Amino acid sequence: MQNNSVAIIGAGIVGLCTAHALRKAGWQVTVFDAQDPGSQCSFGNAGALSEGSVAPLAMPGVIRQAASMLLDSTSALHVPLAYLLPAMPWFVRFIGASRPERVRQIATALHDLLTESVRHHTELAHDIGCAHLIKTTGQLHLYPDANSRDKDKASWQLKADFGLAMQSVDRAAIAELEPAVSDTYRCGWFLPDEGWVSDPFQYSQALARANTD
Ligand SMILES: Cc1cc2nc3c(=O)[nH]c(=O)nc-3n(C[C@H](O)[C@H](O)[C@H](O)COP(=O)(O)OP(=O)(O)OC[C@H]3O[C@@H](n4cnc5c(N)ncnc54)[C@H](O)[C@@H]3O)c2cc1C
């Protein structure tokens, strides 16, 4: 390899964006992947461009919420009994990461990474000819009642601390913003500056094509 060449392992959205940025900076880039570009996680993610996702999953108090979910076979966090012991080192680190000072460090790192991501993706998509895939209609985060919303209070406070634009919404505001939302959802937050990608797979494929031009 020449001195200005670089190899990237993985042609998901992360590898492809990195390749694009390096090529623009004058590097010769080769991306290695046995799979079709963007066909793994970058195919089925929700496409959210969330500058405000500064709150990590491991927030203070997570141990109280997680403990009951671990043993409930219908919950999203269920771990089979036989796997609890092997998974223990990971859980210890996860709980350690929920200390308030560690949460603040992680949130600061996430904030640095995510700031201006909607603008960066808008420019990138424009660059590679798929500007139509980037939508800037904001995000709605919805709850059935104020009790459920208040369980996430610490996460929302953290987002507010980092300057995220947030509007509290009631049932009437939800219906006005998105009439298709079920009546079950009664309150929440609207984040007007967040964006989304309407087809993450097409976005990855467009990037892969641009990288081979
Ligand atoms: C259900 C779900 C929803 C999500 N929603 C969002 C969202 O809305 N917004 C968001 O930002 N993130 C979301 N995520 C996270 C999201 O998946 C990632 O942000 C993004 O798709 C990760 O891209 P990636 O390139 O790291 O991974 P991938 O798209 O999985 O790409 C990794 C690539 O590396 C290749 N690879 C792995 N090992 C090797 C190897 N040894 N040699 C060569 N190639 C290798 C794989 O084949 C794959 O193509 C979501 C995740 C899930 C599971």
The ligand as a Gaussian input file, in Angstrom:
#p B3LYP/6-31G(d) Opt

LIG

0 1
 C      -33.241000      -1.815000      15.392000
 C      -32.162000      -0.759000      15.299000
 C      -32.520000       0.554000      15.056000
 C      -31.529000       1.538000      15.001000
 N      -31.900000       2.833000      14.729000
 C      -30.946000       3.788000      14.625000
 C      -31.304000       5.127000      14.290000
 O      -32.456000       5.433000      14.066000
 N      -30.303000       6.047000      14.170000
 C      -28.978000       5.712000      14.393000
 O      -28.111000       6.597000      14.287000
 N      -28.622000       4.461000      14.711000
 C      -29.558000       3.486000      14.826000
 N      -29.204000       2.204000      15.136000
 C      -27.824000       1.894000      15.288000
 C      -27.407000       1.669000      13.818000
 O      -27.616000       0.372000      13.431000
 C      -26.083000       2.212000      13.558000
 O      -26.076000       3.601000      13.849000
 C      -25.559000       2.014000      12.129000
 O      -26.394000       1.340000      11.232000
 C      -24.324000       1.221000      12.370000
 O      -23.593000       1.249000      11.213000
 P      -22.279000       0.424000      11.126000
 O      -21.632000       0.801000       9.850000
 O      -21.482000       0.584000      12.382000
 O      -22.758000      -1.105000      11.176000
 P      -23.304000      -2.054000      10.005000
 O      -24.275000      -1.375000       9.093000
 O      -23.744000      -3.311000      10.639000
 O      -21.994000      -2.316000       9.162000
 C      -20.924000      -3.078000       9.646000
 C      -20.371000      -3.808000       8.436000
 O      -19.155000      -4.427000       8.838000
 C      -19.086000      -5.675000       8.183000
 N      -18.138000      -6.470000       8.921000
 C      -18.216000      -6.895000      10.209000
 N      -17.123000      -7.599000      10.520000
 C      -16.321000      -7.613000       9.430000
 C      -15.052000      -8.186000       9.148000
 N      -14.398000      -8.861000      10.056000
 N      -14.534000      -7.981000       7.926000
 C      -15.210000      -7.270000       6.970000
 N      -16.405000      -6.702000       7.197000
 C      -16.963000      -6.884000       8.405000
 C      -20.518000      -6.191000       8.169000
 O      -20.721000      -7.151000       7.135000
 C      -21.307000      -4.907000       7.928000
 O      -21.587000      -4.695000       6.558000
 C      -30.169000       1.198000      15.189000
 C      -29.830000      -0.132000      15.431000
 C      -30.806000      -1.092000      15.483000
 C      -30.391000      -2.520000      15.731000

